[in-house]
Amino acid sequence: MADNQPREYDPVLGGQTSPPVNGVVLGGIEGAKQSFASSNENYRILALSQLINYGQEGLELLTQSLKDPSKQVQIAAYKLLREISETRINQAIQEFNPYQFFECVHTFQKAYKYINESNIIVDGQTVISCFFQWNYDNADDTAMTRIKCIAWNLNQAWTSPVRNSKNISWLNSTKFIPLKRFIRMYDYHLHSLLICPDAQTLIVAGTEYSRTGDTRIDVLNLQTGEFIHTLYGHLKWGTDKEVILAASQDGKILVTGSEDKTAIIWDLNKGQKLYTLEGNYGAVTSLAISPNGETLASGSADRTIKVWNLNTGCEILNLTRHPYPVVALAISPDGETLVSGCSDGTIKVWFLPTGEENFTINVHSRIILSLAITPDGQNLISSSRDSTTIKVWDLQTGREKAILNGHTGVVSSVAISADGQTLISGSVDGTIKIWRMP
């Protein structure tokens, strides 16, 4: 016989008191079912929190609610189910598309529009953003660089005060208060920034005028602001001499790519060069390191992607099917999927162990600016110079799953939190936006 008696977690109204207006009386699983069948979405949402307490039958109804006509019911069910570790539930969660409901929940206005930026989500509530712009002093034609490092609390919009030229304001990312330490940068032309995935290190790359145009890479402690290493290794090349940066998840390995057609693997702890990777006929334009730190992918202006063993510096694969320079790369958490973006807007998805191309996405019409894969390995996030939107794709099929609108300028950087529930984007409109379910 079904248990129709109320339990301690059922809201029950009774006795001599009349039920309040819009009240609901739940008694056991049958009462929860009755509320769940209501045409009132508020009743159905209330029923969800009760269904979770009634074993498999309750979970089955909760899973069905992922297809409810109401957006709010679907969101409430998803938030409850994602906390449950069970095979059938996990399968239902994977089939559900939460990104269709993502909204911009915070917009942070920066002090000025940036030239280059690195964003990282440290935890569910903390974002660190570092960006810069450069200009010239008309009096003596001296290059000046303004760099700013900001910690954002997603529950309380807080930012550091604007500092003078060439200063970095270092913030304690836990307490959100300025530290006493400030770093005065050299007068040289910066073009790349990278906050390492472990949120402990900042990499700054640029061209040092005092060394007749040599490329310089500074490694700094993100918490204290102290210089750790200064690295020189890439040859002078072309006019911009831009250096591309990538770091391993544990913050121990740095890879730099340059217009000198090489990539260099560095030991970040020692500040030493491990290997110089050669073989490209064009500038190295993009880099990606697998989450396990064993594989490196490098894209080049020569339209190829080379895959390397990061421990030995040996080439593993040479992928040659892009019609234009490869400008963006991402590797899935399991290390089996490589995604590459091209300057013509095409995105290719590869099976990394063999180098076989799975499929091509041909929606973007201009250069791909950023690619990111969600932690579950199921979705791809992309942005392009052809629009101000962020697009979400099914990484297994290439099907478009969501479009996020809100920026007024092109989105140049995208990052995802470790739980996949928060997305951060930076745009040339001078804003940082935080996206998640409402």
Secondary structure as GFF3:
##gff-version 3
##sequence-region A 1 438
A	DSSP	alpha_helix	28	36	.	.	.	ID=ss1
A	DSSP	alpha_helix	41	51	.	.	.	ID=ss2
A	DSSP	alpha_helix	55	64	.	.	.	ID=ss3
A	DSSP	three_ten_helix	65	67	.	.	.	ID=ss4
A	DSSP	alpha_helix	71	81	.	.	.	ID=ss5
A	DSSP	alpha_helix	87	95	.	.	.	ID=ss6
A	DSSP	three_ten_helix	98	101	.	.	.	ID=ss7
A	DSSP	beta_strand	103	109	.	.	.	ID=ss8
A	DSSP	beta_strand	116	121	.	.	.	ID=ss9
A	DSSP	beta_strand	126	137	.	.	.	ID=ss10
A	DSSP	beta_strand	142	153	.	.	.	ID=ss11
A	DSSP	beta_strand	167	171	.	.	.	ID=ss12
A	DSSP	beta_strand	178	184	.	.	.	ID=ss13
A	DSSP	beta_strand	189	195	.	.	.	ID=ss14
A	DSSP	beta_strand	201	208	.	.	.	ID=ss15
A	DSSP	three_ten_helix	209	211	.	.	.	ID=ss16
A	DSSP	beta_strand	214	221	.	.	.	ID=ss17
A	DSSP	beta_strand	227	231	.	.	.	ID=ss18
A	DSSP	beta_strand	243	247	.	.	.	ID=ss19
A	DSSP	beta_strand	253	258	.	.	.	ID=ss20
A	DSSP	beta_strand	263	267	.	.	.	ID=ss21
A	DSSP	beta_strand	272	277	.	.	.	ID=ss22
A	DSSP	beta_strand	284	289	.	.	.	ID=ss23
A	DSSP	beta_strand	295	300	.	.	.	ID=ss24
A	DSSP	beta_strand	305	309	.	.	.	ID=ss25
A	DSSP	beta_strand	315	319	.	.	.	ID=ss26
A	DSSP	beta_strand	326	331	.	.	.	ID=ss27
A	DSSP	beta_strand	337	342	.	.	.	ID=ss28
A	DSSP	beta_strand	347	351	.	.	.	ID=ss29
A	DSSP	beta_strand	356	361	.	.	.	ID=ss30
A	DSSP	beta_strand	368	373	.	.	.	ID=ss31
A	DSSP	beta_strand	379	384	.	.	.	ID=ss32
A	DSSP	beta_strand	390	394	.	.	.	ID=ss33
A	DSSP	beta_strand	400	404	.	.	.	ID=ss34
A	DSSP	beta_strand	411	416	.	.	.	ID=ss35
A	DSSP	beta_strand	423	427	.	.	.	ID=ss36
A	DSSP	beta_strand	431	436	.	.	.	ID=ss37
###
